[in-house]
Amino acid sequence: MNPLDVMVARGVRAILEEDLGRATYRRIEGEVRKTCGMSMLEAAADFAKLDLVLRRFFGKHTTGVEARVFGRVLSAKDAGGEAGIVIREPAVAGVLLESYGNPAKRAILDALRSPQTLAGAIVTAGLPKASTYNRARDLLRDGLLVTSGHSQARDGRRVAAYVATLTGITFESRANNLTVSARMPMDIALRSYAFSSVVG
């Protein structure tokens, strides 16, 4: 799954539930479980699967529904060779604030500005091993880390390397509304269903 799509999935789910009404949302949720064998959050992160179900409900109007939903979650632009995104949706902005506001998670994200293994990030960040792996799992789940190839451990095992998804991030709060502006590699953004929906 694309890390940006994973990142915005909570917002997509929240907006669909709000916009479609509880009864329609529950019918779509049931169809997603039956057809795809996954939750709405998982389907929102792997949006092509949710798209199939939405097309059964909305037919030719699905593209418009999706564009409105993604447009409420994020806006996007080219940021000098990178993709620039702005997120205003509270569910997504809150997860980003929690991750970047947590000193240990922030240390992991800072250590993984360039690809390396989690063991390397532990050494770089000077963090405890067990809790770092748990926090890294959370960051992967939330789309803030992405695998970036493999390297070889000293014992010969092949070990995944990771890199932070976002290359820059700022938070702005006005009148109790949190806005997150961030940059990410264009290759990640171009493979994102959400990014494509708002730029294209």
Phi, psi and omega in degrees: 000148179286132184297327177292320178296321176297317182300318186268358186303319180299320179293319178299314179299314182297318181290320177300315180297318180292314185284324185274344185086154187299316184295311180294318179301316180297322178296316178295318178301317178296320179293322177297315179298315183292313185281316188254345181067035181215166178283168176298321179297316178296319179291324178294327178285328178249068200299335179302326179289316177295324178302319179301317180290317180299324180294331175293326182275320189245356177054230184292346180275355184301317182301318178295319178299312181296317180298319178295317180297307181296325178297332177278337180276315184209159167238158187215154177201165173284132182237062177065054180091347174246170175263131175259134178231148174234126182243127178244348184290123187302321182296321181282313180301322180296318178295318179296317179297318179298317182292313182282341177275344178276117185304321181290316178295320179298320178298321178295313180298320178294320180293332183258033174292334172236151187300134171195170179285165176295324177299319177295321179294324178299316179293313181300315184275345181065041182254158176293142187299304187298312183290331178294318178297320178295317180292322178296323176299318177298317181295322175295315179301324183270003177082012183269347172235151178220146177292144183221062180087196183220159172225173182256128177285167181301328181273008176093351178292150175272125186237136180292142172256150182231159175216148177294138181291319183266135180263350177193145182208140174225148180243138177224131180241124177223128177049048180064017175248124181263128175242135179244125174249134183212163174238152177210160178302138183299327181296326176290314182298318184293339177268003183270131176296318182296312181299314180299325181291329183264343178258344190244000000 
